[in-house]
Amino acid sequence: MSTCAATNKDGTPCSNSTAAGSAYCHVHQNAGADTEADEHGFGVMLASALAVILVTHFLLQFILGA
Ligand SMILES: [Zn+2]
């Protein structure tokens, strides 16, 4: 067991022991996973929104321009 590699919100290094098989304690292990999931979800949402806008744009162009 070594010390957690994460940093606390106040800027001090986390002094918790690492969870088994991880560089982070159980607190920061879960926090990191949550952050990654949120960023991924936001990217997918943004890509979906752009796709809908593009499809709508080309459909309108096709209908109005035909
Ligand atoms: Zn930690």
N, CA, C, O and the ligand as a Tripos MOL2 file, in Angstrom:
@<TRIPOS>MOLECULE
protein
  265   263    67     0     0
PROTEIN
NO_CHARGES

@<TRIPOS>ATOM
      1 N           0.8520   -1.2080    0.0000 N.3       1 MET1
      2 CA          0.0000    0.0000    0.0000 C.3       1 MET1
      3 C           0.8810    1.2490    0.0000 C.2       1 MET1
      4 O           1.7980    1.3560    0.8140 O.2       1 MET1
      5 N           0.6180    2.1760   -0.8870 N.am      2 SER2
      6 CA          1.3030    3.4620   -0.8790 C.3       2 SER2
      7 C           0.2620    4.5750   -0.7700 C.2       2 SER2
      8 O          -0.9230    4.3120   -0.5680 O.2       2 SER2
      9 N           0.7220    5.8230   -0.9060 N.am      3 THR3
     10 CA         -0.1830    6.9540   -0.7260 C.3       3 THR3
     11 C          -0.8660    7.3040   -2.0480 C.2       3 THR3
     12 O          -0.2890    7.1500   -3.1240 O.2       3 THR3
     13 N          -2.0880    7.7700   -1.9410 N.am      4 CYS4
     14 CA         -2.9020    8.1530   -3.0990 C.3       4 CYS4
     15 C          -2.1830    9.2110   -3.9510 C.2       4 CYS4
     16 O          -1.5570   10.1240   -3.4130 O.2       4 CYS4
     17 N          -2.2780    9.0790   -5.2910 N.am      5 ALA5
     18 CA         -1.5950    9.9950   -6.2100 C.3       5 ALA5
     19 C          -2.4050   11.2530   -6.4940 C.2       5 ALA5
     20 O          -1.9150   12.1560   -7.1730 O.2       5 ALA5
     21 N          -3.6040   11.3290   -6.0030 N.am      6 ALA6
     22 CA         -4.4740   12.4690   -6.3100 C.3       6 ALA6
     23 C          -4.1940   13.6610   -5.4090 C.2       6 ALA6
     24 O          -3.4840   13.5460   -4.4090 O.2       6 ALA6
     25 N          -4.7610   14.8140   -5.7750 N.am      7 THR7
     26 CA         -4.6500   16.0270   -4.9830 C.3       7 THR7
     27 C          -6.0290   16.4350   -4.4780 C.2       7 THR7
     28 O          -7.0220   16.3500   -5.2010 O.2       7 THR7
     29 N          -6.0720   16.8720   -3.2380 N.am      8 ASN8
     30 CA         -7.3550   17.3040   -2.6770 C.3       8 ASN8
     31 C          -7.8020   18.6210   -3.2930 C.2       8 ASN8
     32 O          -7.0200   19.2940   -3.9640 O.2       8 ASN8
     33 N          -9.0600   18.9910   -3.0660 N.am      9 LYS9
     34 CA         -9.6140   20.2180   -3.6370 C.3       9 LYS9
     35 C          -8.8860   21.4610   -3.1460 C.2       9 LYS9
     36 O          -8.8470   22.4740   -3.8450 O.2       9 LYS9
     37 N          -8.2970   21.3890   -1.9230 N.am     10 ASP10
     38 CA         -7.5690   22.5440   -1.3910 C.3      10 ASP10
     39 C          -6.1070   22.5680   -1.8430 C.2      10 ASP10
     40 O          -5.3450   23.4170   -1.3820 O.2      10 ASP10
     41 N          -5.6990   21.6660   -2.7260 N.am     11 GLY11
     42 CA         -4.3550   21.6800   -3.2910 C.3      11 GLY11
     43 C          -3.3480   20.8180   -2.5690 C.2      11 GLY11
     44 O          -2.2260   20.6550   -3.0490 O.2      11 GLY11
     45 N          -3.7170   20.2560   -1.4180 N.am     12 THR12
     46 CA         -2.7970   19.4050   -0.6770 C.3      12 THR12
     47 C          -2.8600   17.9800   -1.2170 C.2      12 THR12
     48 O          -3.9190   17.5310   -1.6550 O.2      12 THR12
     49 N          -1.7240   17.2600   -1.1900 N.am     13 PRO13
     50 CA         -1.7410   15.8720   -1.6650 C.3      13 PRO13
     51 C          -2.6050   15.0000   -0.7780 C.2      13 PRO13
     52 O          -2.6170   15.1730    0.4410 O.2      13 PRO13
     53 N          -3.3210   14.0730   -1.3670 N.am     14 CYS14
     54 CA         -4.1730   13.1650   -0.6050 C.3      14 CYS14
     55 C          -3.2910   12.2160    0.2010 C.2      14 CYS14
     56 O          -2.3230   11.6660   -0.3250 O.2      14 CYS14
     57 N          -3.6210   12.0240    1.4650 N.am     15 SER15
     58 CA         -2.8010   11.1930    2.3490 C.3      15 SER15
     59 C          -3.4320    9.8340    2.6020 C.2      15 SER15
     60 O          -2.9460    9.0740    3.4390 O.2      15 SER15
     61 N          -4.5070    9.5190    1.8920 N.am     16 ASN16
     62 CA         -5.1520    8.2160    2.0580 C.3      16 ASN16
     63 C          -4.2910    7.1140    1.4370 C.2      16 ASN16
     64 O          -3.4830    7.3830    0.5470 O.2      16 ASN16
     65 N          -4.4590    5.9000    1.8960 N.am     17 SER17
     66 CA         -3.7730    4.7580    1.2990 C.3      17 SER17
     67 C          -4.4690    4.3730   -0.0050 C.2      17 SER17
     68 O          -5.6800    4.5460   -0.1450 O.2      17 SER17
     69 N          -3.6960    3.8500   -0.9590 N.am     18 THR18
     70 CA         -4.2690    3.4620   -2.2450 C.3      18 THR18
     71 C          -5.1530    2.2310   -2.0970 C.2      18 THR18
     72 O          -4.9330    1.3760   -1.2380 O.2      18 THR18
     73 N          -6.1440    2.1710   -2.9510 N.am     19 ALA19
     74 CA         -6.9770    0.9750   -3.0340 C.3      19 ALA19
     75 C          -6.1740   -0.1080   -3.7570 C.2      19 ALA19
     76 O          -5.2240    0.1960   -4.4790 O.2      19 ALA19
     77 N          -6.5500   -1.3470   -3.5630 N.am     20 ALA20
     78 CA         -5.8180   -2.4650   -4.1700 C.3      20 ALA20
     79 C          -5.8260   -2.3450   -5.6920 C.2      20 ALA20
     80 O          -6.8860   -2.2000   -6.3010 O.2      20 ALA20
     81 N          -4.6330   -2.4070   -6.3110 N.am     21 GLY21
     82 CA         -4.5230   -2.3730   -7.7720 C.3      21 GLY21
     83 C          -4.7430   -1.0070   -8.3690 C.2      21 GLY21
     84 O          -4.9660   -0.9110   -9.5760 O.2      21 GLY21
     85 N          -4.6920    0.0750   -7.5770 N.am     22 SER22
     86 CA         -4.9450    1.4150   -8.0920 C.3      22 SER22
     87 C          -3.9080    2.3930   -7.5660 C.2      22 SER22
     88 O          -3.3040    2.1540   -6.5200 O.2      22 SER22
     89 N          -3.6950    3.5000   -8.2870 N.am     23 ALA23
     90 CA         -2.7920    4.5460   -7.8200 C.3      23 ALA23
     91 C          -3.5280    5.5260   -6.9260 C.2      23 ALA23
     92 O          -2.9140    6.4410   -6.3770 O.2      23 ALA23
     93 N          -4.8550    5.3480   -6.7660 N.am     24 TYR24
     94 CA         -5.6640    6.2850   -6.0010 C.3      24 TYR24
     95 C          -6.3700    5.5820   -4.8500 C.2      24 TYR24
     96 O          -6.5620    4.3660   -4.8830 O.2      24 TYR24
     97 N          -6.7560    6.3510   -3.8280 N.am     25 CYS25
     98 CA         -7.5600    5.8220   -2.7310 C.3      25 CYS25
     99 C          -8.9880    5.5810   -3.2320 C.2      25 CYS25
    100 O          -9.3190    5.9320   -4.3640 O.2      25 CYS25
    101 N          -9.8260    4.9850   -2.3890 N.am     26 HIS26
    102 CA        -11.1800    4.6620   -2.8550 C.3      26 HIS26
    103 C         -11.9700    5.9220   -3.1840 C.2      26 HIS26
    104 O         -12.8420    5.8920   -4.0520 O.2      26 HIS26
    105 N         -11.6740    7.0440   -2.4940 N.am     27 VAL27
    106 CA        -12.3970    8.2930   -2.7530 C.3      27 VAL27
    107 C         -12.0540    8.8110   -4.1470 C.2      27 VAL27
    108 O         -12.9520    9.0700   -4.9490 O.2      27 VAL27
    109 N         -10.7410    8.9670   -4.4470 N.am     28 HIS28
    110 CA        -10.3230    9.5650   -5.7150 C.3      28 HIS28
    111 C         -10.4670    8.6090   -6.8840 C.2      28 HIS28
    112 O         -10.6060    9.0430   -8.0280 O.2      28 HIS28
    113 N         -10.4350    7.3040   -6.6090 N.am     29 GLN29
    114 CA        -10.6660    6.3250   -7.6550 C.3      29 GLN29
    115 C         -12.0570    6.5270   -8.2460 C.2      29 GLN29
    116 O         -12.2300    6.5590   -9.4640 O.2      29 GLN29
    117 N         -13.0480    6.6620   -7.3610 N.am     30 ASN30
    118 CA        -14.4270    6.8520   -7.8090 C.3      30 ASN30
    119 C         -14.6250    8.2260   -8.4310 C.2      30 ASN30
    120 O         -15.3390    8.3580   -9.4250 O.2      30 ASN30
    121 N         -14.0000    9.2540   -7.8550 N.am     31 ALA31
    122 CA        -14.1480   10.6060   -8.3710 C.3      31 ALA31
    123 C         -13.6000   10.6930   -9.7840 C.2      31 ALA31
    124 O         -14.2260   11.3050  -10.6500 O.2      31 ALA31
    125 N         -12.4300   10.0850  -10.0350 N.am     32 GLY32
    126 CA        -11.8350   10.1030  -11.3650 C.3      32 GLY32
    127 C         -12.7140    9.4120  -12.3800 C.2      32 GLY32
    128 O         -12.8770    9.8990  -13.4990 O.2      32 GLY32
    129 N         -13.2850    8.2790  -12.0030 N.am     33 ALA33
    130 CA        -14.1590    7.5380  -12.9210 C.3      33 ALA33
    131 C         -15.3840    8.3690  -13.2660 C.2      33 ALA33
    132 O         -15.8300    8.3800  -14.4130 O.2      33 ALA33
    133 N         -15.9300    9.0670  -12.2720 N.am     34 ASP34
    134 CA        -17.1060    9.8900  -12.5180 C.3      34 ASP34
    135 C         -16.7940   11.0220  -13.4900 C.2      34 ASP34
    136 O         -17.5880   11.3100  -14.3860 O.2      34 ASP34
    137 N         -15.6230   11.6740  -13.3150 N.am     35 THR35
    138 CA        -15.2430   12.7830  -14.1740 C.3      35 THR35
    139 C         -15.0930   12.3180  -15.6180 C.2      35 THR35
    140 O         -15.5740   12.9730  -16.5440 O.2      35 THR35
    141 N         -14.4210   11.1770  -15.8040 N.am     36 GLU36
    142 CA        -14.2350   10.6600  -17.1620 C.3      36 GLU36
    143 C         -15.5760   10.3500  -17.8080 C.2      36 GLU36
    144 O         -15.7860   10.6500  -18.9830 O.2      36 GLU36
    145 N         -16.4810    9.7540  -17.0480 N.am     37 ALA37
    146 CA        -17.7940    9.4090  -17.5990 C.3      37 ALA37
    147 C         -18.5450   10.6650  -18.0080 C.2      37 ALA37
    148 O         -19.1970   10.6850  -19.0520 O.2      37 ALA37
    149 N         -18.4600   11.7210  -17.1890 N.am     38 ASP38
    150 CA        -19.1610   12.9620  -17.5000 C.3      38 ASP38
    151 C         -18.6010   13.5960  -18.7710 C.2      38 ASP38
    152 O         -19.3610   14.0460  -19.6280 O.2      38 ASP38
    153 N         -17.2690   13.6310  -18.8950 N.am     39 GLU39
    154 CA        -16.6570   14.2340  -20.0770 C.3      39 GLU39
    155 C         -17.0260   13.4570  -21.3350 C.2      39 GLU39
    156 O         -17.3140   14.0370  -22.3810 O.2      39 GLU39
    157 N         -17.0100   12.1450  -21.2120 N.am     40 HIS40
    158 CA        -17.3680   11.2980  -22.3500 C.3      40 HIS40
    159 C         -18.8230   11.5450  -22.7420 C.2      40 HIS40
    160 O         -19.1460   11.6920  -23.9210 O.2      40 HIS40
    161 N         -19.6890   11.5900  -21.7410 N.am     41 GLY41
    162 CA        -21.1050   11.7970  -22.0110 C.3      41 GLY41
    163 C         -21.3580   13.1410  -22.6730 C.2      41 GLY41
    164 O         -22.2060   13.2460  -23.5590 O.2      41 GLY41
    165 N         -20.6340   14.1640  -22.2570 N.am     42 PHE42
    166 CA        -20.8030   15.5000  -22.8400 C.3      42 PHE42
    167 C         -20.3500   15.4980  -24.3040 C.2      42 PHE42
    168 O         -21.0030   16.1010  -25.1560 O.2      42 PHE42
    169 N         -19.2320   14.8210  -24.5960 N.am     43 GLY43
    170 CA        -18.7330   14.7490  -25.9710 C.3      43 GLY43
    171 C         -19.7160   14.0510  -26.8830 C.2      43 GLY43
    172 O         -19.9580   14.4980  -28.0040 O.2      43 GLY43
    173 N         -20.2880   12.9480  -26.4050 N.am     44 VAL44
    174 CA        -21.2710   12.2130  -27.1990 C.3      44 VAL44
    175 C         -22.5000   13.0710  -27.4430 C.2      44 VAL44
    176 O         -23.0490   13.0930  -28.5450 O.2      44 VAL44
    177 N         -22.9290   13.7850  -26.3930 N.am     45 MET45
    178 CA        -24.1040   14.6480  -26.5120 C.3      45 MET45
    179 C         -23.8610   15.7510  -27.5380 C.2      45 MET45
    180 O         -24.7420   16.0750  -28.3350 O.2      45 MET45
    181 N         -22.6430   16.3310  -27.5110 N.am     46 LEU46
    182 CA        -22.2940   17.4040  -28.4380 C.3      46 LEU46
    183 C         -22.2600   16.8750  -29.8660 C.2      46 LEU46
    184 O         -22.7640   17.5300  -30.7780 O.2      46 LEU46
    185 N         -21.6700   15.6930  -30.0740 N.am     47 ALA47
    186 CA        -21.5950   15.0800  -31.3980 C.3      47 ALA47
    187 C         -22.9870   14.7730  -31.9190 C.2      47 ALA47
    188 O         -23.2650   14.9750  -33.1000 O.2      47 ALA47
    189 N         -23.8600   14.2870  -31.0550 N.am     48 SER48
    190 CA        -25.2310   13.9680  -31.4500 C.3      48 SER48
    191 C         -25.9710   15.2340  -31.8780 C.2      48 SER48
    192 O         -26.6830   15.2420  -32.8820 O.2      48 SER48
    193 N         -25.7930   16.2910  -31.1090 N.am     49 ALA49
    194 CA        -26.4570   17.5530  -31.4250 C.3      49 ALA49
    195 C         -25.9740   18.0870  -32.7670 C.2      49 ALA49
    196 O         -26.7790   18.5730  -33.5620 O.2      49 ALA49
    197 N         -24.6780   18.0060  -33.0300 N.am     50 LEU50
    198 CA        -24.1230   18.4680  -34.3020 C.3      50 LEU50
    199 C         -24.6550   17.6360  -35.4540 C.2      50 LEU50
    200 O         -24.9770   18.1720  -36.5150 O.2      50 LEU50
    201 N         -24.7510   16.3140  -35.2480 N.am     51 ALA51
    202 CA        -25.2570   15.4250  -36.2890 C.3      51 ALA51
    203 C         -26.6920   15.7740  -36.6240 C.2      51 ALA51
    204 O         -27.0590   15.8130  -37.7990 O.2      51 ALA51
    205 N         -27.5130   16.0290  -35.6120 N.am     52 VAL52
    206 CA        -28.9200   16.3790  -35.8320 C.3      52 VAL52
    207 C         -29.0150   17.6880  -36.6070 C.2      52 VAL52
    208 O         -29.8320   17.8120  -37.5200 O.2      52 VAL52
    209 N         -28.1800   18.6670  -36.2460 N.am     53 ILE53
    210 CA        -28.2000   19.9670  -36.9230 C.3      53 ILE53
    211 C         -27.8070   19.8020  -38.3950 C.2      53 ILE53
    212 O         -28.4390   20.3810  -39.2790 O.2      53 ILE53
    213 N         -26.7550   19.0050  -38.6530 N.am     54 LEU54
    214 CA        -26.2940   18.7970  -40.0300 C.3      54 LEU54
    215 C         -27.3510   18.0880  -40.8630 C.2      54 LEU54
    216 O         -27.6280   18.4960  -41.9910 O.2      54 LEU54
    217 N         -27.9450   17.0250  -40.3150 N.am     55 VAL55
    218 CA        -28.9650   16.2660  -41.0470 C.3      55 VAL55
    219 C         -30.1610   17.1550  -41.3470 C.2      55 VAL55
    220 O         -30.6930   17.1380  -42.4570 O.2      55 VAL55
    221 N         -30.5880   17.9420  -40.3410 N.am     56 THR56
    222 CA        -31.7220   18.8490  -40.5340 C.3      56 THR56
    223 C         -31.4070   19.8750  -41.6140 C.2      56 THR56
    224 O         -32.2560   20.1920  -42.4460 O.2      56 THR56
    225 N         -30.1900   20.3880  -41.5960 N.am     57 HIS57
    226 CA        -29.7610   21.3880  -42.5720 C.3      57 HIS57
    227 C         -29.8230   20.8420  -43.9940 C.2      57 HIS57
    228 O         -30.3300   21.5000  -44.9030 O.2      57 HIS57
    229 N         -29.2950   19.6150  -44.1760 N.am     58 PHE58
    230 CA        -29.2730   19.0350  -45.5260 C.3      58 PHE58
    231 C         -30.6690   18.6190  -45.9690 C.2      58 PHE58
    232 O         -30.9980   18.7140  -47.1510 O.2      58 PHE58
    233 N         -31.4890   18.1600  -45.0360 N.am     59 LEU59
    234 CA        -32.8680   17.7890  -45.3780 C.3      59 LEU59
    235 C         -33.6450   19.0220  -45.8320 C.2      59 LEU59
    236 O         -34.3710   18.9710  -46.8240 O.2      59 LEU59
    237 N         -33.4900   20.1300  -45.1050 N.am     60 LEU60
    238 CA        -34.1790   21.3680  -45.4620 C.3      60 LEU60
    239 C         -33.7090   21.8610  -46.8340 C.2      60 LEU60
    240 O         -34.5060   22.3030  -47.6610 O.2      60 LEU60
    241 N         -32.3880   21.7720  -47.0510 N.am     61 GLN61
    242 CA        -31.8280   22.2090  -48.3220 C.3      61 GLN61
    243 C         -32.3930   21.3630  -49.4650 C.2      61 GLN61
    244 O         -32.7010   21.8840  -50.5370 O.2      61 GLN61
    245 N         -32.5240   20.0670  -49.2320 N.am     62 PHE62
    246 CA        -33.0400   19.1370  -50.2400 C.3      62 PHE62
    247 C         -34.5030   19.4390  -50.5320 C.2      62 PHE62
    248 O         -34.9160   19.4800  -51.6910 O.2      62 PHE62
    249 N         -35.2980   19.6550  -49.4570 N.am     63 ILE63
    250 CA        -36.7440   19.8910  -49.6350 C.3      63 ILE63
    251 C         -36.9870   21.2410  -50.2920 C.2      63 ILE63
    252 O         -37.7840   21.3430  -51.2240 O.2      63 ILE63
    253 N         -36.3050   22.2830  -49.8110 N.am     64 LEU64
    254 CA        -36.5280   23.6280  -50.3230 C.3      64 LEU64
    255 C         -35.8890   23.8300  -51.6910 C.2      64 LEU64
    256 O         -36.3880   24.6080  -52.5050 O.2      64 LEU64
    257 N         -34.7840   23.1290  -51.9420 N.am     65 GLY65
    258 CA        -34.0500   23.3430  -53.1840 C.3      65 GLY65
    259 C         -34.5270   22.4710  -54.3240 C.2      65 GLY65
    260 O         -34.1460   22.7060  -55.4700 O.2      65 GLY65
    261 N         -35.3470   21.4740  -54.0480 N.am     66 ALA66
    262 CA        -35.7560   20.5450  -55.1110 C.3      66 ALA66
    263 C         -36.7120   21.2000  -56.0990 C.2      66 ALA66
    264 O         -37.1500   20.5560  -57.0520 O.2      66 ALA66
    265 ZN         -7.1050   10.0610   -2.5470 Zn       67 ZN67
@<TRIPOS>BOND
     1     1     2 1
     2     2     3 1
     3     3     4 2
     4     3     5 am
     5     5     6 1
     6     6     7 1
     7     7     8 2
     8     7     9 am
     9     9    10 1
    10    10    11 1
    11    11    12 2
    12    11    13 am
    13    13    14 1
    14    14    15 1
    15    15    16 2
    16    15    17 am
    17    17    18 1
    18    18    19 1
    19    19    20 2
    20    19    21 am
    21    21    22 1
    22    22    23 1
    23    23    24 2
    24    23    25 am
    25    25    26 1
    26    26    27 1
    27    27    28 2
    28    27    29 am
    29    29    30 1
    30    30    31 1
    31    31    32 2
    32    31    33 am
    33    33    34 1
    34    34    35 1
    35    35    36 2
    36    35    37 am
    37    37    38 1
    38    38    39 1
    39    39    40 2
    40    39    41 am
    41    41    42 1
    42    42    43 1
    43    43    44 2
    44    43    45 am
    45    45    46 1
    46    46    47 1
    47    47    48 2
    48    47    49 am
    49    49    50 1
    50    50    51 1
    51    51    52 2
    52    51    53 am
    53    53    54 1
    54    54    55 1
    55    55    56 2
    56    55    57 am
    57    57    58 1
    58    58    59 1
    59    59    60 2
    60    59    61 am
    61    61    62 1
    62    62    63 1
    63    63    64 2
    64    63    65 am
    65    65    66 1
    66    66    67 1
    67    67    68 2
    68    67    69 am
    69    69    70 1
    70    70    71 1
    71    71    72 2
    72    71    73 am
    73    73    74 1
    74    74    75 1
    75    75    76 2
    76    75    77 am
    77    77    78 1
    78    78    79 1
    79    79    80 2
    80    79    81 am
    81    81    82 1
    82    82    83 1
    83    83    84 2
    84    83    85 am
    85    85    86 1
    86    86    87 1
    87    87    88 2
    88    87    89 am
    89    89    90 1
    90    90    91 1
    91    91    92 2
    92    91    93 am
    93    93    94 1
    94    94    95 1
    95    95    96 2
    96    95    97 am
    97    97    98 1
    98    98    99 1
    99    99   100 2
   100    99   101 am
   101   101   102 1
   102   102   103 1
   103   103   104 2
   104   103   105 am
   105   105   106 1
   106   106   107 1
   107   107   108 2
   108   107   109 am
   109   109   110 1
   110   110   111 1
   111   111   112 2
   112   111   113 am
   113   113   114 1
   114   114   115 1
   115   115   116 2
   116   115   117 am
   117   117   118 1
   118   118   119 1
   119   119   120 2
   120   119   121 am
   121   121   122 1
   122   122   123 1
   123   123   124 2
   124   123   125 am
   125   125   126 1
   126   126   127 1
   127   127   128 2
   128   127   129 am
   129   129   130 1
   130   130   131 1
   131   131   132 2
   132   131   133 am
   133   133   134 1
   134   134   135 1
   135   135   136 2
   136   135   137 am
   137   137   138 1
   138   138   139 1
   139   139   140 2
   140   139   141 am
   141   141   142 1
   142   142   143 1
   143   143   144 2
   144   143   145 am
   145   145   146 1
   146   146   147 1
   147   147   148 2
   148   147   149 am
   149   149   150 1
   150   150   151 1
   151   151   152 2
   152   151   153 am
   153   153   154 1
   154   154   155 1
   155   155   156 2
   156   155   157 am
   157   157   158 1
   158   158   159 1
   159   159   160 2
   160   159   161 am
   161   161   162 1
   162   162   163 1
   163   163   164 2
   164   163   165 am
   165   165   166 1
   166   166   167 1
   167   167   168 2
   168   167   169 am
   169   169   170 1
   170   170   171 1
   171   171   172 2
   172   171   173 am
   173   173   174 1
   174   174   175 1
   175   175   176 2
   176   175   177 am
   177   177   178 1
   178   178   179 1
   179   179   180 2
   180   179   181 am
   181   181   182 1
   182   182   183 1
   183   183   184 2
   184   183   185 am
   185   185   186 1
   186   186   187 1
   187   187   188 2
   188   187   189 am
   189   189   190 1
   190   190   191 1
   191   191   192 2
   192   191   193 am
   193   193   194 1
   194   194   195 1
   195   195   196 2
   196   195   197 am
   197   197   198 1
   198   198   199 1
   199   199   200 2
   200   199   201 am
   201   201   202 1
   202   202   203 1
   203   203   204 2
   204   203   205 am
   205   205   206 1
   206   206   207 1
   207   207   208 2
   208   207   209 am
   209   209   210 1
   210   210   211 1
   211   211   212 2
   212   211   213 am
   213   213   214 1
   214   214   215 1
   215   215   216 2
   216   215   217 am
   217   217   218 1
   218   218   219 1
   219   219   220 2
   220   219   221 am
   221   221   222 1
   222   222   223 1
   223   223   224 2
   224   223   225 am
   225   225   226 1
   226   226   227 1
   227   227   228 2
   228   227   229 am
   229   229   230 1
   230   230   231 1
   231   231   232 2
   232   231   233 am
   233   233   234 1
   234   234   235 1
   235   235   236 2
   236   235   237 am
   237   237   238 1
   238   238   239 1
   239   239   240 2
   240   239   241 am
   241   241   242 1
   242   242   243 1
   243   243   244 2
   244   243   245 am
   245   245   246 1
   246   246   247 1
   247   247   248 2
   248   247   249 am
   249   249   250 1
   250   250   251 1
   251   251   252 2
   252   251   253 am
   253   253   254 1
   254   254   255 1
   255   255   256 2
   256   255   257 am
   257   257   258 1
   258   258   259 1
   259   259   260 2
   260   259   261 am
   261   261   262 1
   262   262   263 1
   263   263   264 2
@<TRIPOS>SUBSTRUCTURE
     1 MET1         2 RESIDUE 1 A MET
     2 SER2         6 RESIDUE 1 A SER
     3 THR3        10 RESIDUE 1 A THR
     4 CYS4        14 RESIDUE 1 A CYS
     5 ALA5        18 RESIDUE 1 A ALA
     6 ALA6        22 RESIDUE 1 A ALA
     7 THR7        26 RESIDUE 1 A THR
     8 ASN8        30 RESIDUE 1 A ASN
     9 LYS9        34 RESIDUE 1 A LYS
    10 ASP10       38 RESIDUE 1 A ASP
    11 GLY11       42 RESIDUE 1 A GLY
    12 THR12       46 RESIDUE 1 A THR
    13 PRO13       50 RESIDUE 1 A PRO
    14 CYS14       54 RESIDUE 1 A CYS
    15 SER15       58 RESIDUE 1 A SER
    16 ASN16       62 RESIDUE 1 A ASN
    17 SER17       66 RESIDUE 1 A SER
    18 THR18       70 RESIDUE 1 A THR
    19 ALA19       74 RESIDUE 1 A ALA
    20 ALA20       78 RESIDUE 1 A ALA
    21 GLY21       82 RESIDUE 1 A GLY
    22 SER22       86 RESIDUE 1 A SER
    23 ALA23       90 RESIDUE 1 A ALA
    24 TYR24       94 RESIDUE 1 A TYR
    25 CYS25       98 RESIDUE 1 A CYS
    26 HIS26      102 RESIDUE 1 A HIS
    27 VAL27      106 RESIDUE 1 A VAL
    28 HIS28      110 RESIDUE 1 A HIS
    29 GLN29      114 RESIDUE 1 A GLN
    30 ASN30      118 RESIDUE 1 A ASN
    31 ALA31      122 RESIDUE 1 A ALA
    32 GLY32      126 RESIDUE 1 A GLY
    33 ALA33      130 RESIDUE 1 A ALA
    34 ASP34      134 RESIDUE 1 A ASP
    35 THR35      138 RESIDUE 1 A THR
    36 GLU36      142 RESIDUE 1 A GLU
    37 ALA37      146 RESIDUE 1 A ALA
    38 ASP38      150 RESIDUE 1 A ASP
    39 GLU39      154 RESIDUE 1 A GLU
    40 HIS40      158 RESIDUE 1 A HIS
    41 GLY41      162 RESIDUE 1 A GLY
    42 PHE42      166 RESIDUE 1 A PHE
    43 GLY43      170 RESIDUE 1 A GLY
    44 VAL44      174 RESIDUE 1 A VAL
    45 MET45      178 RESIDUE 1 A MET
    46 LEU46      182 RESIDUE 1 A LEU
    47 ALA47      186 RESIDUE 1 A ALA
    48 SER48      190 RESIDUE 1 A SER
    49 ALA49      194 RESIDUE 1 A ALA
    50 LEU50      198 RESIDUE 1 A LEU
    51 ALA51      202 RESIDUE 1 A ALA
    52 VAL52      206 RESIDUE 1 A VAL
    53 ILE53      210 RESIDUE 1 A ILE
    54 LEU54      214 RESIDUE 1 A LEU
    55 VAL55      218 RESIDUE 1 A VAL
    56 THR56      222 RESIDUE 1 A THR
    57 HIS57      226 RESIDUE 1 A HIS
    58 PHE58      230 RESIDUE 1 A PHE
    59 LEU59      234 RESIDUE 1 A LEU
    60 LEU60      238 RESIDUE 1 A LEU
    61 GLN61      242 RESIDUE 1 A GLN
    62 PHE62      246 RESIDUE 1 A PHE
    63 ILE63      250 RESIDUE 1 A ILE
    64 LEU64      254 RESIDUE 1 A LEU
    65 GLY65      258 RESIDUE 1 A GLY
    66 ALA66      262 RESIDUE 1 A ALA
    67 ZN67       265 GROUP 0 **** ****
